[in-house]
Amino acid sequence: MAKHSVVELTSEASWNFVEDKFTPYGKETLAKLVAFLQDDVYPSVRLAHAQIPKDPIQRWNTVIPVIEELKVKARKLGLWNLFLSKAHYPEHGVPLSNLEYAVMAEILGRGGHIASEVVNCSAPDTGNMEVLARYGSPDQQKKWLIPLLNGEIRSAFAMTERFVSSSDARNIKTTIRREGSDIIINGHKWWISGAGDPRTRLHLVLGKSDSDNQDNYKQHSIVIVPADTPGVRIVRPMEVFGYDDAPEGHCEIIYDDVRVPLSNLVLGWGKGFEIIQGRLGPGRIHHCMRSIGVASYALDLMIQRATDPTRKTFGKYLYEHGTVVAEIAKSRAEIEGARLLVLSAALQIDKYKAKGALKEIGIAKFVVPQMACTVVDRAMQAFGAEGLSQDQELANMYAQLRTLRMADGPDAVHIQQVGQRELRRANGLRKRAQELRQKEAIVFENAGIKSRL
């Protein structure tokens, strides 16, 4: 494969770190993906945005033509469902490791959400496909998973709730109850990704099914709700800094006495938390790698701006100002560190699955989006007022990244969990420190010197 093409989009140090961990199939797929993105997808990003109607009604009933055209080419090239590892999903997956896909996700991130959708690797569909592949019944897989894998439909994941502090998912109040051979759902959700897309055919809804269970983590269940079920009402699309992300959107939804068959229950009653933990782990790493791609692209834009011969301030080119050079250097260093952190987490998932990589996933989840926001902010500063406007991509990039610091759990939640996990080491650290002092005392005594400790 053309090593220089990969290095241009990542870095030589990172590629050297992962190259020997790529299979021949992985290298071949990566080479095809790089060529496809550079030749077809990246040049089409602005066109895709231009094909979204300005009309507030039409924009929510749009399938973007260029994305559909690129999907056809992606499938012919075998660049499809790259996120779904065959090692964990033998029946439906592709022979790529999480580490291999992590590198690909970064490169996809440079093309925004459009690039990921073109190869059927965009959220929330990726996580929902993993749920159905891992936990779905054969009938659920036939009805919902196969069309998702084929890119024929899209989906939504309904977890976050309005009027509830749902960063602690135990607070979720949406009710899921059995009534004969049916399940009845009532709840008020918002920030539901993908719900606005006209191709969305199902929602995976998390709700409380057994509030009396003594185990707080067995009170919730997940149910498949077809999007056109009576009682499903999309209230409005939510906006982030004025961006509505049409046509996918992040919607506010009310489920009012929604009735679905009992067969739509996923895995079993009280299995909601087990499912979401299995769903969110790999997905968070995918988000992080895409964010690194966004940050890398923002840095490229900053460098181009800083070296633009038509731009001078106070008699100097931007790159001649020490502050600008320092911001570029800090951005490169932070991107490199964050990338290695995420690649390490992906490697842990490959070795021990998501449950064995909770620490690495948690650290990456709050470190990477913060880093990416900072890098994009520096690039915006270099562009001046233009960096805040619709004439550049940076403002939209910042809005997406700032959202990610809330999505899949706010920074504060992950910081708290990582900190608590670190504190569990305290007893062992004190024990080792005590053993060290005892050994030091012996060393001092043998040397004939009185210890001051």
N, C-alpha and C positions, 0 to 999 in steps of 0.2 A: 504494500500500500504506500501511497505518497505521504511519507512521514511529515514533510514540511507543511502539508495542508492541515493536518491535525494540530501540529504545533502552533500554527498561525491562529487557530481558534481556541487553543487551551494554553499550554506552555510546555517547553521542552522538559523542564524538571518533572512536571506531572506526568507527561507521557512516558518518560524514562521509568517512573515509579510503577506504572501500570502495564507497560508493554509486555513484559514476560507473563503477565496474568491473563492476557487475552488469548483465546483460542484462535486457530486459523479462521473459523467461521466468524468469530467476533471481529477480527481485523478486516475481513472481507466486507462484513456488514457495515462497519464503521467507515470504511473507504467509500462505499456506495452512498452512505448517508451524507458524508461531507460533500461529495460531488453533487448530490441531489439538492442539498440545501443551498450550496453556493450558486449552482446553475439555474435552479428553478424556484426555490422557496423564498430565500432572502430577497430576490428582486421583485417578488410578488406581494410582499408584506404591505406596502403602501397602497397597492391596488386593492387588496382585500379590505382595508379600512375604507377606501373610497367607495367600495361597492355596498357598504352599509347605508341604507337610506337615512336622510336627515329627518324625514317625517316621523314623529313620535309613535305612530301606530305601525307604519310599515316596517320600521327597524326591528320590531319584535316578531315579524312574520317573514323573516328573510333567511334564506340559505345562501351563503356567500358563494357566487359562481366559481371564482378562481380556486377556492379551497376544494370544492368538489372535483374540479379538473385535476388538481394536484394529487388528490387521493387516489384517483385511477392510476396515475403514474407510480405512486408510492407502492401500491399493491403489486403492480407488475414487476417492480424492482425487489420485492420481498421485504420492503421496509414497512412493516405492519405489526402492531401489537408488540413492539420491542420491549416493553416494560414487563411483560408476563414471563417470568423465568420458568423454563421447562423443569428445572431442578425442583421447584416447589409445586408446579402445576403441570404434571406430566402429560395430561390429556390435552390441554389447551395451550400450553406455553411454547415459547421459542427457546432455542439452545443458547441463551445469553445469561450470564450471571448478573447479579445486581451491580457489581463493580463495572462490568462492561457497559451496562445500560446507564450507569451514573455518568460515565464520560459522554455518552451519546446525549443524555438529558441536558448536560451543560451546553452542548453545541446547539441543541434544539432551543434552549432558552434565548439564544441570540436572535431568534425569529419570533419572540413573543409567544402567546398562546396559539397563534396561527400555525406555527411550525409543528407543535405537538399534535394539534388536531389533524393535520395532514397525514400523519403516520398513525393515527388512532391511538395516541398516547396522551390525551389531554384529560385533566381532571374536570369533573368528578367521575368521569366514566372509568378511568383506570382503577380507582379504588373500588368502585361498584362491581367492576368485572372481577376483581380479586375476591370480593365477598362472595359473589355467586359461584366462582370457580372453586373456592375453598369450602364454602358452607352451604351452597344451594343444593336443593334436591335435583334429581335427574329431570323432573318436569320443569322446575324453575330454570334450570340451565338451558333446556331446549327452547323454552318460551322467551327467555329474556337474555341469557348470556350469549347464545349463538348470534342473535341479531346485533348485540353490542360488539362482539368480536368482529363481525362482518362490517361494522360501521353503518349499519342500516338504520339504527335508531340511536338516541342519546338518553341520558338519565340524570337524575338529581339525587342528592343525599341530604335528607332533612333531619338535622340534629339540633342546630342552634335555635333558641327560642326567644321571643320577645317577652319582656316583663319578667324575665328570669335570669339569674346569674349563671348562665349555662356553661361558663368556663369550668365550673364543677358540674359535670354531666349528671351527677346524682340529683341535682336540683330540677332536672327536666320534668315538666308537669303533663305533657301530652299523654293522654290515656289510651291504652290499648286493651280492650276487653273482649272476651269471647261471648258470643250470643248464639247458641246452637252450633250450626256449622259455619258461622260467619265470625269475622273479627270487626269490631267497631272502633274507629279512631276519631278522637277529638283533640285538637290542639292548635296552637298558634306559633308558627315558626317564622324565622326570617334569616336573611343572608344565605338563602338556599341556592347554592351554585347549580347552574344548568337548568333551572326550572323555567326560564323564559324561552328557551330554544324551541322552535316549532316542531323539532324532531324528537323532543323528549317524550318518552312513552311510559317511563316508570319512575317512581320516587321510592327510595329506601327510607323508611320513616322509623326513627328511634323514639320510643315512648315507654311510659311506665305501665307495666302489666301486672305487677304484684307489689303494691306499696306496703303490704304488711310483712313482707319477707324480712327476716332479721338480718340477712346479708344484703347490705346496700347495693352490692354489685350483682345481685341476681333479681333486682326488681324490674329491670327493663328488657324489652324485646325489640326486634326489628321486623318490620312487615313490608312486603312489596305492595305498593299502591299504584295501580295504573293511573297515569296522569289525567285521563279523561273520566275517572270515577266520579259520580255525583257527590257533591260535598267538598271537592277539592277546588279551592278558590284562590287564585293568585291575586293578591291585593295590589301590589305595586313592585316595580324593580327598585332595589336600593342603589344609591349612588355613593361613590367614593371620590371625594374632592371634585364632584361634578361629573365623573365618568360612570356610565350605567352598564358598560360591558355588554351592550346588545350585540348579537341576539341571545347569547347564553344567559347573561344576567345573574344577579344575586337577589332572589325575590323574597318578599314577604308572602307567606301562604297561610291560609286558615283551612284546617281539616274539620269539617262540620258534619258529624255523624256519618263519616265515610265508612262504607261497608264493603269488605272484601272477603273472599272465601278463606277458610282456615288453612288451606293449602298454601297461602301466601306468606305464612309465618316462616321466617328464615331460621334454620337450625333447631329451634325449640324455644319454649317459654323461658324467660330469664337469661337468655344467652346474649343479650344486647351488648354488654360490656366486653364480653369475650370477642365478639365480632368486631367491634370498633377498634379494639387494640390490635387485632390482626390486620385490620384495614389501614390504620393510620401510620404504622411504623414505616413500611417501605415508601408509602406516599409522601411522607415528610422528607425523606431523602431525595425523592424525585423533585419536590418543590425546591429543596436547597440547591441541587445541582443546576436546575433551570435558573435560579436566582444568581448563581455564580456566573452563568452565561450572560445574564442581563448586566451584571456588574462589569464583566470583561468588555462587553460591547460599549457600555457607558465610558469606560476608561479609554477605549479606542477613539470614541467621539471627542473626548476631552483632549487627547493628544493631537488629533487633527485640528481642533480649534486652537490649541496653544501654539501650533506651528504654522498657522494660516498666515501667509505673508501680507495679507490685507488688513490684519488686525494688530494695532499697536495701541498701547496705553502708556501715557507719560513718556513718550518717546522710545518705548521699548516694545519688542514683540512679547507676547504673553509668556513664552517659554524663557524669556530672559529675566523674569521676575522670580526671585527665589521662592516665594510662597507657592507659586504655581508648580514649580519643579518639585517642591516638597510634597505637595498634595498628590502629584502623580506617583512619586516614589512610595508614599504611604499606601496609596490605593493598590499598587502592584503587590506590595508585601502582604496586605490584608487579604487580597484575593487568593494568593498562593497558599497562605496558611489555612484559609477557610476551605479551599479545595481539598487539601490533604486531609483535613478533618472529616470531610464528607466521604471521601474515598475510603478512609479507614472505617467509617460507619457502614458503608456498603459492603466492605469485605467482611465485617463482623456479621452482617445479615446473611451473607452467603454461607458463612461457617456455622452460625448458631441460630439462624432465623431471627426474626424481629425481636422476639422475647429475650434473646441473648445479647441484644445490642441496644438495650433501652438507654443506657448511659450515653453512648455515642450518639444515638438519635436525638436524645434530649438536648445535649450540648449543641449539636449542629443546628437544631431548630431555633434556638435563640441567638446563636452567634452569627449564622449566615445571613438571615434577613437584615439584621442590624448593620452588618458590614456592607451589604449591597445598598441599603438605603443611604449610608454614608458616602459611598463611592458615587452613586448617582447624584447626590446632593452636591458633591464637589464638581462634578461635570456641569451641572446646572449653573453653578457659580461661575465657571469659566465661560459659559455662553452668555452670561448676563441675563437681561430680561428675555432674550430669545429662548433661553433654556426653560422658561416658565410657560412658554406659549405653545400653541398647537403646531407651530412651524418646526418644532423639534419633537422627538419621541420621548424625551427625558421626563417630562411631567407625568405622562401616562405610565412610564416605567416606575417612577417613584410611587405613584398611587397604588400600583399593583403590589409592589414590594412592601409598602406600609400596611396594606391589607394582610399580607402574609404573616406579619407579626401578631395578628389576631387569629387568623385561620388555623385550624388544627390545634388550637390551644394557644392562649396568649403567652408572650415571653415570660411573664411573671410566673405562670404555672410551671413551665419547664425549668426556669431558674430555681424555683422552690423544690421541685422534685430532684434536680441534680444536686442541690445543696444538701437536702435530707439524705440522699444516697451517700454523699461524701461524709456526712456526720456519723454514719454507721461505722466508719472506720476508726472512730475515736478510741474505743476500748483497745483495739489492736495496736494502735499507735502508742498509747500510753504504756501498754505492756512491753512493746519493743523498746521504748525509751527507758523503761525501768531496767530491762535486761542490759541495755547498753551502759547505763550508769554503774551497774554491778560489775560489768567487765572492765570498765574504766577504773573502778576502785582497785581491782586486782592489779591492773597495769601500773597504777601509781604506787601501790604497796610494793610491788616487785622492783620498782625503780628507786625505792627509798624516799619518795617525795610524798608529802602530805597533801591529799586532795583538798581543794578549797570548796568543793561542792558538798 
